Amino acid sequence: MYWNAFFLSRLRLFFLIACSCVFAHSQASNPDWLFFTRAYQVNAIIADSLYVWVGGYSGLARVDRASGAQEFYNPSNSALPSYRIDCMDRAADGTFWIGTDNGLAVWNGVTWTIYDQQNAPILNGQIIAAVLADTAGSGWVAQEWLHWYDGIQWTTFDTTNSPLQPWQARRLYKALDGQLVVGCSSGDLFFYNGSNWNVINPADSGFNSSLVQAIGQASDSSLWFSNAYGLYHYRNGSYAFYDNLNSPMPNQHVEALRVDANDVVWMAVSEYFGPACSPCSGGLQSFDGTQWMKYDTSNSDMPPLSQVALDLDESGRPWVGGTDGAIANLDAGIVYPLEVKNSGLTHPSIATLLVHPDGKVFTGGGYADPFQYSGDLVLFDGVQWTGTEGHFSNNPLATAIGPGAELYIKRRDNLHRLINGVWDTLSWPLSGATIYYTDLHEMKIDRANNIWTDVVAYVTSPGGSPVFHEGVARFDGASWTVWCDTNSALPDRPVEHLFIDRNDAVWMVSLGLWRYDGTSWIQPPQPPGLNGNSRLAEDSSGGIWVSLNDFGLARFDGTSWTTYPNPLGFGFGTYQDLAVAADQSVWAASYSHVARFDGSNWQLFDAANSPLDVNCTAVEADKYGNVWFGYPVGLFAYRDGGVVLDAPEVPAERPFRIHYHAGSKHLSLTWDDDYLPVSAQVISPEGKTITIACPRNDQGFRLDFSRLAAGSYVLRLIDRNGLPRITRFVVL
C-alpha cells in the first residue's frame, strides 16, 4: 500500500533507501497519496494473554505485550473502513466488532466484513457510539437508533418498539443474567430481556443525571455506572453515590470502568476541574468497597495522564489508554506509546488548512471541530514542521494568509499576525466601539492588506438602546468600516462565507450571494441552488465556482452562471469546501466523499477507492499540483503522478554517494572532490532537525541510525553556497 512504511514497527529495524539516492526534486519519490497524522486518544482497548488491541484516531493497533512490537490496521492496508475507531468489543470466539464513523467492521483475524449504508442501510453513516458482540455472529450497535444483528438480518429498536429516543443509546453492556443494559445520553439505564424493557434513572432518587459514561457489574449482580457527576452503585432498588465531595474518591470523572473477580472497581479517569480539586489529575484509580486508590508516579509506574479506555487482562489486571496516544499496564510498569506519528501535527484533527503562496501548508486544529481537542497551527514546508504554539492553542475563530505570506490568526481576544517569523498583535475594538464583537468565523485578507471579517455591530436606537446587526467589516490598518443592513443593501443575517478573487473583489454568502465592487455591495446574478453552506473558489481564467444543492457546482464567467449537476447520485447536500487545482480541476469536499470535476467529468474519492476517511473538513491546492485534505484523523495529500513535497531546487547530478552498512546499523556518505558540504541535517518525521557538521578535509561521514524510531526521514546536505541536496530514507 501507499504508505505502509509510516506504520511499521521499530523492532523490525533495517533501512530502506526510499526510491533513488539522488533527487532533483521529490516528485518522483512519492506516491499519489500521502497521509500525515499523529497518535492521539485511545478510544477503546482490549487486552488478551498475548496482545493489547487498541482503537483510536489512527485505526486498529495490535501491541505485543512482551516486546511492545506494534502492527497497525487502517484503510491503507486493510478493509477497515475508517481511520477513526470510537468503540470495539470482542466476541467469545475472538471476533472483533469495531465501530467507526464510516460503518461497522467485523473481523475474525483473517476476514473483514463491513456493514455500512451499502449493505446495511439502517446504519446511517454517522459515528457508532457503542458495539456489543454477542454469540454466533450476532451483536448490538448503538447509533441514531439501537440495532440488533442476528447474523442474517438487522432489527432496529426505535420509538415504535422500545422506549428509546434518537441518539439516546450511548453505552452497551451485557448483564450476568443475559439482559442488555443500555446507558443513555439522558442518564437513563434501560434493561432489555428480549421481550420487555425496564428503566432506572438516578434522577428519580434525587441524584444528578447525565450521559452514562461507563457500566460494570459485580458478582452479586449489583450495577456500577458513572456519569459526569460521579460514580453510582445500584443494588436492590437503591443507590450509593460517590464524588469528590462526599468521599475520598480521587477523581469523579470516570470515563471507563471494569469490575474484577474480587469485585474491585477499576476506573480510567480523565483530568477534571471540580470543586474538590482543580484540577484532579487523570489516570487509574480503584475502589474495593472500602478503600480508594489512585495510581500515579508516587506509588507506581502509572503515568498521571488522562485515561479514557480500560480493560482487564486474563489475570484481572488493568490496561489503560489515554488522550496522549499511549497504553499502560499497572503491574508491569510498562508504557507503550503508539508509534503512528509521522508528522509535526500537534493533534490529528485538522480544522484549518491554508496554502502559503510559495507552496507551504499551514494546518492544524481549530474551532471547526469543537468536540475535538484543539491543536496548534503548524507550517509544513515539505520537509520540516514548524509550530505556532502560544498563538493558536485557544481555538482560533478564523485564519488567513495575506499577499506577502503573512499569517493572521483571529481569536476572541485579538488578532495575531506572523510576518517573517515575528509575531505582532492587532487588538480588536472593545464593546462600546462600532463593532460590538467579532466572535465569528470568517476572515480574508486582500492584496492591500485590508482585513475583512464578519462582525456583529450595533447601532443606537432612537430610545438610546443598542440594536445589534450582523454584517461585515474591513480594517485598513488604521480604522474600521462596517457594513450592515442600516447602511447598505446587506441583510441582517450571518455571513456564511467570505471570498476574495484575484481582482480584490470581495464575495460574500449571506442570504444570497453578494459582491463588493469597491464602492457598494451588490447582488450579481444568483446561481440556482445557492444556500448557506455554499463555498467559492476561482480558476486561472477568473471564473468563480460555487457549490450548490444536491452536490452540484456552478461557474460564473462574469456575466452568467453555468451549472454542472452532479450525476453521481448523492442526493441532497452541499460541498463544504472547494479548491481549484493547478490543472484547473475543481475539488469539492463533503462528509461522505471528495469529488473532482474537470469541466466535463466527475470522479469520486472515498474510503472505498482511496485512503481517504470520512468528514473532509477542508481542501486546498498548492502551486505544485498537490491537493491537500483536512480530516479528523489527519492530513492527506494527493497528486496524480506523485505528491511533490519540495520545489525542484537542486540539480540532478549526484555529488555524493550513500553506503548502507547493515551489520553496524549505519549509513555513510562520501562525495566528490569538487563538492564540499558544510553540514548535514537529518529531519525526523516530526520535523525535528539533527544537525551534523561535516569534516571539511574529509570526503565522508557516518550516520548511526540504530536509535532512530520507525518513520520517514529526510537527509539534507548543505554546501558552502547554502544549496541543499535532499534524499529520503525510511527506518522500518
C-alpha positions in Angstrom: 0.0 0.0 0.0 1.0 3.6 -0.4 2.2 4.5 3.0 2.6 1.3 5.0 6.2 2.4 5.8 4.7 5.1 8.0 3.3 2.4 10.3 5.9 -0.2 10.6 7.3 -1.3 13.9 10.6 -0.1 15.2 11.6 -3.6 16.1 11.9 -4.7 12.5 14.9 -2.4 12.3 16.5 -2.1 8.9 16.9 0.7 6.4 15.1 1.2 3.1 16.5 4.0 0.9 13.3 5.4 -0.5 13.4 5.4 -4.3 16.8 6.5 -5.6 19.5 8.2 -3.6 19.6 11.3 -5.8 16.7 13.7 -6.1 16.4 16.6 -8.5 13.2 17.1 -6.5 10.8 14.8 -4.6 8.3 14.4 -7.3 9.4 11.0 -8.4 9.9 9.7 -4.8 6.3 9.9 -3.5 3.1 8.0 -4.3 -0.1 9.7 -5.5 -1.4 9.8 -1.9 0.4 10.7 1.3 -1.1 10.7 4.8 0.2 12.7 7.9 -1.1 12.1 11.4 -0.1 11.6 15.0 -1.4 9.2 17.6 -4.0 10.9 19.8 -6.6 9.5 22.2 -7.1 5.8 22.7 -10.9 5.3 22.4 -11.1 1.5 23.1 -8.7 -1.1 24.4 -9.0 -4.9 24.7 -6.3 -7.0 26.4 -5.7 -10.7 25.9 -2.9 -13.0 27.1 -0.6 -12.0 24.2 -1.6 -8.7 22.8 -3.3 -5.4 23.6 -5.7 -4.3 20.9 -6.2 -0.5 20.6 -8.7 1.5 18.7 -8.4 5.3 18.3 -7.9 8.0 15.7 -5.2 6.1 13.8 -7.0 2.8 13.2 -6.6 -0.5 15.0 -3.2 -1.3 16.7 -2.0 -4.7 17.9 0.7 -4.3 20.6 2.7 -7.3 21.7 2.6 -7.4 25.5 6.1 -8.9 25.8 8.1 -6.8 23.3 6.0 -3.8 22.6 6.1 -4.5 18.9 3.2 -2.9 17.1 1.2 -3.7 14.0 -1.4 -1.4 12.6 -4.6 -1.9 10.6 -6.1 1.0 8.7 -7.8 1.8 5.4 -4.4 1.8 3.6 -3.5 -1.8 4.4 -6.8 -3.5 5.3 -10.6 -3.4 4.7 -11.1 -1.2 7.8 -13.5 1.5 6.6 -12.0 4.4 8.5 -9.0 5.6 10.5 -11.3 6.6 13.3 -12.4 3.9 15.8 -14.8 5.0 18.5 -15.6 1.7 20.1 -15.0 -2.0 19.9 -15.8 -5.3 21.5 -14.7 -8.9 21.1 -16.9 -12.0 21.0 -16.1 -15.2 22.8 -14.7 -16.7 19.6 -12.2 -13.9 19.2 -14.1 -11.9 16.5 -13.8 -8.1 16.8 -16.7 -5.8 16.3 -15.3 -2.3 15.5 -17.4 0.8 15.4 -16.1 3.6 13.2 -17.5 6.8 11.7 -18.0 5.0 8.4 -19.7 1.8 9.3 -19.2 -1.4 11.4 -16.2 -3.7 10.8 -16.4 -7.3 11.9 -13.0 -9.1 11.8 -12.2 -12.7 12.8 -8.4 -12.2 12.4 -8.5 -13.2 8.7 -11.7 -11.9 7.0 -13.1 -8.4 7.3 -16.9 -8.0 6.9 -18.0 -4.4 6.6 -21.6 -3.2 7.3 -22.4 0.3 6.0 -25.1 2.1 4.1 -24.5 -0.1 1.1 -25.4 -3.4 2.7 -27.0 -2.2 5.9 -29.0 0.9 5.1 -30.1 1.2 8.7 -26.6 2.3 9.6 -26.8 6.0 8.6 -23.1 6.7 8.0 -22.6 8.6 11.3 -20.4 7.7 14.2 -21.1 4.4 16.0 -21.3 5.2 19.7 -21.1 1.6 21.1 -21.0 -2.0 20.0 -21.6 -5.3 21.9 -20.5 -8.6 20.3 -22.8 -11.4 21.3 -22.7 -15.1 20.1 -22.8 -16.8 16.7 -22.0 -13.7 14.7 -24.7 -11.6 16.4 -24.4 -8.3 18.2 -25.7 -4.9 19.0 -24.8 -1.5 17.5 -25.8 1.9 19.0 -26.0 4.7 16.5 -29.0 7.0 15.9 -31.1 4.0 16.9 -30.2 0.8 18.6 -29.7 -2.1 16.1 -29.6 -5.9 16.6 -27.9 -8.2 14.0 -28.7 -11.9 14.4 -26.1 -12.9 11.8 -28.6 -12.7 8.9 -30.8 -9.7 9.3 -31.0 -6.4 11.1 -33.6 -5.3 13.6 -33.9 -1.6 14.7 -35.3 -0.5 18.1 -36.8 2.9 17.8 -39.9 4.6 19.3 -42.2 2.0 17.7 -40.9 -0.9 19.6 -38.8 0.5 22.5 -38.7 3.5 24.9 -35.5 4.8 23.1 -35.3 8.2 21.5 -32.9 9.2 18.6 -29.2 9.2 19.6 -30.1 8.2 23.2 -28.3 4.8 23.4 -24.6 5.6 24.1 -23.2 2.6 26.1 -24.0 -1.1 25.9 -23.3 -3.8 28.4 -24.4 -7.5 28.8 -25.5 -8.3 32.4 -24.8 -11.5 34.1 -28.4 -12.6 33.6 -28.1 -12.0 29.9 -30.1 -8.8 29.8 -28.9 -5.9 27.6 -28.1 -2.8 29.6 -28.3 0.4 27.6 -26.7 3.6 29.0 -28.3 6.7 27.6 -27.5 10.3 27.0 -30.5 11.2 29.2 -29.0 9.4 32.2 -31.4 6.5 31.9 -30.3 2.9 32.0 -32.6 0.6 30.1 -32.7 -3.2 30.7 -34.0 -5.4 27.8 -34.5 -9.1 28.3 -35.6 -9.9 24.7 -39.2 -9.1 25.4 -39.6 -6.3 27.9 -37.9 -3.0 28.8 -37.3 -1.6 32.2 -35.6 1.6 33.2 -33.8 3.2 36.1 -32.5 6.8 36.4 -30.6 8.3 39.4 -32.7 11.4 39.0 -35.7 9.5 40.3 -33.9 9.2 43.6 -32.8 12.8 43.7 -29.4 12.4 42.2 -27.9 14.3 39.3 -28.4 12.7 35.9 -26.4 13.0 32.7 -24.8 10.9 30.0 -23.9 7.4 31.2 -20.1 7.1 30.7 -19.4 3.5 31.8 -21.2 0.4 33.1 -20.0 -2.6 35.0 -21.4 -5.3 37.3 -20.3 -7.0 40.5 -20.6 -10.7 41.3 -23.8 -10.1 43.3 -25.4 -8.6 40.1 -25.3 -5.1 41.5 -24.6 -2.4 39.0 -21.8 0.2 38.9 -22.1 3.1 36.4 -20.7 6.6 36.1 -21.7 10.0 34.7 -20.2 13.5 34.8 -21.3 13.8 38.4 -19.6 10.8 39.8 -19.9 7.0 40.4 -23.1 5.1 41.3 -23.7 1.7 42.8 -27.2 0.4 42.2 -28.3 -2.6 44.4 -31.8 -3.8 45.3 -33.5 -0.7 44.1 -31.3 1.8 45.9 -28.2 3.9 45.0 -24.9 4.7 46.7 -23.3 7.7 45.2 -19.6 8.8 45.3 -17.9 12.0 44.2 -15.0 14.2 45.3 -17.1 15.9 48.0 -18.8 13.1 49.8 -16.0 10.5 49.7 -12.2 10.2 49.4 -12.8 9.4 45.7 -9.7 10.9 44.0 -11.4 11.8 40.7 -15.1 11.7 39.9 -14.7 12.0 36.1 -14.8 8.2 35.3 -14.5 7.6 31.6 -14.4 3.7 31.7 -14.7 1.1 34.4 -14.3 -2.7 34.9 -15.2 -4.9 37.9 -12.7 -7.7 38.6 -13.3 -11.1 40.1 -12.8 -9.8 43.6 -15.4 -7.0 43.0 -12.8 -4.3 42.9 -14.0 -1.5 40.6 -11.2 -0.2 38.3 -11.7 3.2 36.8 -9.9 5.1 34.0 -10.3 8.8 34.8 -9.6 12.0 32.8 -8.4 15.3 34.1 -11.2 17.1 35.9 -11.7 20.6 37.2 -14.1 20.3 40.1 -14.9 21.8 43.5 -12.6 19.4 45.4 -9.6 19.7 43.1 -8.5 22.0 40.4 -7.5 20.0 38.5 -7.9 16.4 39.5 -5.3 14.6 37.5 -6.3 11.8 35.2 -5.0 8.2 35.5 -6.1 5.0 37.0 -7.9 4.5 40.3 -9.7 1.7 42.1 -12.3 1.1 44.9 -12.7 -2.2 46.8 -15.8 -1.1 48.7 -13.8 0.4 51.5 -10.6 1.9 50.2 -9.9 4.3 47.3 -6.6 4.1 45.5 -5.1 6.4 42.9 -2.2 5.1 40.9 0.4 7.6 39.7 4.2 8.1 39.8 4.1 8.4 43.6 3.1 4.8 44.1 3.5 3.1 40.7 4.9 3.5 37.2 1.4 4.6 36.0 1.6 7.9 34.2 -0.8 10.6 35.6 -2.4 11.3 32.3 -6.0 11.5 31.2 -7.1 7.9 30.6 -10.3 7.2 28.6 -10.2 3.5 27.9 -9.7 0.5 30.2 -9.7 -3.3 30.1 -8.7 -6.1 32.4 -6.4 -8.9 31.1 -6.7 -12.6 31.8 -5.2 -12.0 35.3 -7.7 -9.3 36.1 -5.1 -6.6 35.9 -5.8 -3.2 34.2 -4.5 -1.8 31.0 -5.4 1.8 30.2 -5.2 4.0 27.2 -5.3 7.8 27.1 -5.5 11.0 25.3 -1.8 11.1 24.8 -1.8 8.1 22.4 -0.2 5.6 24.7 -1.2 2.5 26.7 0.0 1.5 30.1 -0.1 -1.6 32.4 -0.2 -1.2 36.2 1.7 -4.3 37.2 4.4 -4.4 34.5 5.0 -0.6 34.8 5.0 -0.6 31.0 4.0 2.4 28.9 3.8 1.8 25.2 3.4 5.0 23.0 1.6 4.2 19.8 4.2 4.9 17.1 1.9 6.2 14.3 3.1 9.8 14.5 4.7 10.7 11.2 4.4 14.5 11.2 4.7 17.6 13.4 1.0 17.9 13.9 0.1 18.6 17.5 -3.3 16.9 17.0 -4.6 14.7 14.3 -7.9 16.6 13.8 -7.5 19.1 11.0 -9.9 22.1 11.1 -7.6 24.7 9.5 -5.9 24.3 6.1 -4.2 27.2 4.4 -1.7 27.2 1.4 1.2 29.6 1.6 1.9 31.4 -1.7 5.3 29.6 -2.0 3.6 26.2 -1.6 4.0 25.7 2.1 1.0 24.4 4.1 -0.4 25.8 7.3 -2.6 23.2 9.0 -3.8 22.3 12.5 -6.8 22.1 14.8 -9.4 24.8 15.5 -12.9 25.8 16.0 -14.4 23.8 13.2 -14.4 20.7 15.3 -15.2 21.9 18.9 -15.6 18.4 20.2 -12.0 17.6 19.5 -9.0 18.9 21.4 -7.6 21.9 19.7 -4.2 21.7 18.2 -1.6 24.3 17.4 -1.2 25.6 13.9 1.9 24.2 12.2 3.7 25.1 9.0 4.8 22.2 6.7 7.3 23.1 4.0 7.5 19.6 2.6 10.4 18.6 5.0 10.1 20.4 8.3 7.2 21.1 10.6 7.2 24.4 12.5 4.7 25.1 15.2 3.0 28.3 16.3 2.4 27.3 19.9 1.0 30.1 22.1 -0.8 31.9 19.3 -3.2 29.2 18.2 -3.9 26.9 21.1 -7.1 28.5 22.3 -9.4 27.5 19.5 -9.0 30.1 16.7 -12.1 31.5 15.1 -10.5 32.1 11.7 -7.2 32.1 9.9 -6.0 33.8 6.7 -2.8 34.4 4.7 -2.0 37.8 3.4 -0.5 38.8 0.0 3.0 38.8 1.4 2.6 35.4 3.0 1.7 36.9 6.4 -0.3 34.6 8.6 -3.3 36.0 10.5 -4.9 34.2 13.4 -8.2 35.5 14.6 -9.2 34.8 18.2 -11.8 36.1 20.6 -9.3 38.4 22.4 -7.4 39.8 19.4 -5.7 39.2 16.1 -2.2 37.7 15.8 -0.1 38.3 12.7 3.1 36.4 11.8 5.5 38.2 9.4 8.9 36.8 8.6 8.9 34.7 11.8 7.9 37.6 14.1 4.5 37.9 15.8 2.6 41.1 16.5 -0.9 41.7 17.7 -3.7 43.8 16.4 -6.3 44.3 19.1 -10.0 44.1 18.2 -12.1 47.1 19.1 -13.8 46.6 22.5 -17.5 46.8 23.1 -18.6 50.4 23.0 -17.0 50.9 19.6 -18.9 50.5 16.4 -18.0 46.8 16.3 -19.6 45.0 19.3 -17.7 41.8 18.9 -16.0 39.5 16.4 -16.8 36.1 17.9 -17.4 34.8 14.4 -15.6 32.6 11.9 -14.8 34.3 8.6 -11.7 36.3 7.7 -9.9 37.1 4.5 -7.0 39.4 3.6 -7.0 41.4 0.3 -3.9 42.5 -1.8 -3.8 45.8 0.0 -3.6 44.0 3.4 -7.1 45.0 4.4 -8.6 42.6 6.8 -12.2 41.5 6.0 -14.2 39.8 8.7 -17.7 39.0 9.7 -18.9 41.0 12.7 -21.8 41.9 15.0 -22.2 45.7 15.0 -24.6 47.8 16.9 -26.5 51.0 16.1 -28.0 53.1 18.8 -31.8 53.2 18.6 -33.8 56.4 18.9 -34.5 55.4 22.5 -30.8 55.1 23.3 -30.5 51.3 23.5 -28.1 49.4 21.2 -29.7 47.4 18.4 -27.4 44.6 17.1 -26.9 43.9 13.4 -24.8 41.2 11.7 -22.6 42.3 8.8 -19.1 42.5 7.5 -16.2 44.9 8.4 -12.9 46.0 6.8 -9.8 47.1 8.7 -7.3 49.1 6.7 -4.6 49.1 9.4 -5.9 52.3 10.9 -9.7 52.3 11.1 -12.7 50.0 10.7 -15.5 50.3 8.2 -18.7 48.3 8.9 -21.5 47.4 6.5 -24.8 46.0 7.7 -28.5 46.5 6.9 -28.5 50.0 8.3 -26.0 51.5 5.8 -26.0 49.1 2.9 -28.2 46.6 1.0 -26.8 43.7 3.0 -29.3 41.7 5.0 -29.2 41.4 8.8 -28.0 37.8 8.6 -24.9 35.9 9.5 -22.0 36.0 7.0 -21.7 32.3 6.0 -18.6 32.7 3.7 -16.1 35.3 2.6 -14.0 35.0 -0.6 -11.6 37.5 -2.4 -10.9 37.0 -6.0 -7.7 37.9 -8.0 -9.1 41.4 -8.7 -9.6 42.0 -5.0 -13.4 41.9 -5.3 -14.9 40.6 -2.1 -17.6 38.0 -2.4 -19.9 37.0 0.4 -22.6 34.3 1.0 -25.3 35.8 3.3 -28.9 35.1 2.4 -27.8 35.1 -1.2 -24.5 35.9 -3.0 -23.1 39.4 -2.6 -20.0 41.2 -4.1 -18.3 44.4 -3.1 -17.2 46.5 -6.1 -15.1 49.0 -4.2 -18.0 51.3 -3.5 -21.0 49.3 -2.5 -22.4 45.9 -2.0 -24.4 44.5 -5.0 -26.0 41.2 -5.8 -24.7 39.6 -9.0 -26.8 37.1 -10.8 -27.7 34.4 -8.4 -26.8 30.8 -9.1 -29.7 28.3 -8.6 -29.4 26.1 -5.6 -27.2 28.5 -3.5 -27.5 28.0 0.2 -25.8 28.9 3.5 -23.3 26.1 3.1 -22.1 27.2 -0.4 -18.4 27.9 -0.9 -16.5 29.7 -3.6 -13.2 29.2 -5.5 -11.6 30.8 -8.6 -9.9 29.2 -11.6 -7.0 30.7 -13.6 -9.3 32.3 -16.1 -11.1 34.3 -13.3 -14.2 32.1 -13.3 -15.9 31.9 -10.0 -17.0 28.4 -8.9 -19.7 27.8 -6.2 -21.1 24.7 -4.6 -24.8 24.2 -4.8 -27.6 21.9 -3.5 -27.6 18.2 -4.5 -23.7 18.3 -4.6 -23.7 20.4 -7.7 -21.4 23.1 -9.0 -21.8 26.3 -11.0 -19.3 28.6 -12.7 -19.7 32.4 -13.2 -17.9 33.9 -16.2 -18.6 37.5 -15.2 -22.0 37.6 -16.9 -23.9 34.4 -16.3 -23.8 31.1 -14.5 -23.3 27.7 -16.0 -24.5 24.9 -13.7 -23.0 21.4 -13.5 -25.3 18.9 -11.8 -23.6 16.0 -10.0 -24.5 12.8 -11.9 -23.1 10.6 -9.1 -26.4 10.5 -7.3 -25.7 11.6 -3.7 -29.0 13.3 -3.1 -29.4 16.4 -1.0 -26.3 18.1 0.3 -23.7 20.8 -0.4 -19.9 20.6 -0.7 -18.5 22.3 2.3 -15.2 23.4 0.7 -13.9 24.0 -2.8 -10.4 24.3 -4.3 -9.2 24.7 -7.9 -6.0 22.6 -8.6 -3.1 23.6 -10.8 -4.7 21.6 -13.7 -7.9 23.7 -13.2 -9.9 20.7 -12.0 -12.3 21.6 -9.1 -12.1 19.6 -5.9 -15.1 19.6 -3.7 -15.2 18.2 -0.1 -18.2 16.7 1.8 -18.8 14.5 4.8 -19.1 11.3 2.8 -16.7 11.8 -0.1 -14.4 14.1 -2.2 -15.2 14.8 -5.8 -13.1 16.0 -8.7 -14.6 17.8 -11.7 -12.5 18.6 -14.7 -15.2 20.6 -16.5 -16.7 17.5 -18.2 -16.3 14.5 -16.0 -16.9 13.8 -12.3 -14.6 11.5 -10.3 -15.4 10.3 -6.8 -12.9 9.6 -4.0 -14.0 8.0 -0.7 -12.9 5.2 1.6 -13.9 2.6 -0.9 -11.4 3.6 -3.7 -8.8 5.8 -1.9 -7.1 6.1 1.5 -9.5 9.0 2.4 -11.5 8.9 5.6 -14.9 10.5 6.1 -15.8 14.1 7.0 -13.4 16.2 5.0 -13.2 19.5 6.8 -11.1 21.5 4.3 -9.5 21.2 0.9 -6.7 23.4 -0.6 -4.5 23.2 -3.7 -0.9 24.4 -4.0 1.3 25.5 -6.9 2.9 22.1 -7.3 -0.4 20.5 -8.3 -0.9 18.9 -4.9 -4.4 18.9 -3.4 -4.5 18.8 0.5 -7.4 17.5 2.5 -8.0 18.0 6.2 -9.8 15.3 8.2 -10.5 14.5 11.9 -7.8 11.8 11.6 -5.0 13.8 9.9 -3.8 15.5 6.7 -3.9 13.9 3.2 -2.2 15.0 0.1 -2.9 13.9 -3.5 -1.3 14.5 -6.9 -1.6 12.3 -9.9 1.9 11.2 -10.7 3.2 11.6 -7.2 2.9 14.2 -4.4 5.6 17.0 -4.7 6.8 18.0 -1.2 9.5 20.4 -2.1 10.5 22.6 -5.0 12.8 21.4 -7.8 15.7 23.3 -6.1 18.7 21.1 -6.8 20.4 19.8 -10.0 20.0 16.2 -10.9 23.7 15.4 -10.8 24.8 13.2 -7.9 27.6 14.8 -6.0 27.5 12.2 -3.2 27.1 8.5 -2.7 25.2 6.6 0.1 26.6 3.4 1.5 24.4 1.2 3.7 26.1 -1.0 6.4 23.6 -3.5 7.8 25.8 -5.1 10.5 26.7 -1.9 12.3 23.4 -0.2 11.5 24.7 3.0 10.0 24.9 4.9 6.7 28.0 6.5 5.4 28.1 9.2 2.8 31.0 10.1 0.5 31.3 12.9 -2.0 33.3 14.0 -5.0 36.3 16.3 -4.5 34.6 19.2 -6.2 31.6 19.0 -3.8 32.1 20.2 -0.2 29.1 20.0 2.1 29.2 22.2 5.2 26.7 20.4 7.2 24.1 17.6 7.1 20.6 17.7 8.5 18.6 14.6 9.4 14.9 15.7 9.8 12.6 13.4 11.7 9.0 12.6 10.9 8.0 15.2 13.5 10.1 17.9 11.8 12.9 17.9 14.4 16.3 18.6 13.0 19.6 16.8 13.9 22.5 18.8 12.5 25.7 17.1 11.8 28.8 19.1 11.0 30.7 17.7 8.0 34.5 17.5 8.3 36.0 20.0 5.8 39.0 17.9 4.9 37.3 14.6 4.6 35.2 13.1 1.8 32.6 11.4 4.0 30.8 11.0 7.3 28.9 8.3 9.2 25.3 8.4 10.4 24.2 6.0 13.1 20.6 5.0 12.8 20.4 2.3 15.5 18.4 4.5 17.8 16.1 6.2 15.3 12.4 5.4 15.7 10.5 4.0 12.7 9.4 6.6 10.2 10.3 8.5 7.1 13.3 10.8 7.4 14.9 13.4 5.2 18.7 13.8 4.8 19.7 17.2 3.6 23.2 18.2 2.7 24.0 21.9 2.7 27.0 23.0 0.6 29.2 26.1 1.1 26.8 28.1 -1.1 23.8 27.2 1.0 22.4 24.9 -1.7 20.6 21.9 -0.2 20.6 18.5 -1.8 18.0 16.1 -0.5 17.5 12.4 -0.2 14.9 10.4 1.9 15.2 7.2 3.8 12.8 5.1 5.9 13.5 3.3 9.1 11.4 0.2 9.3 
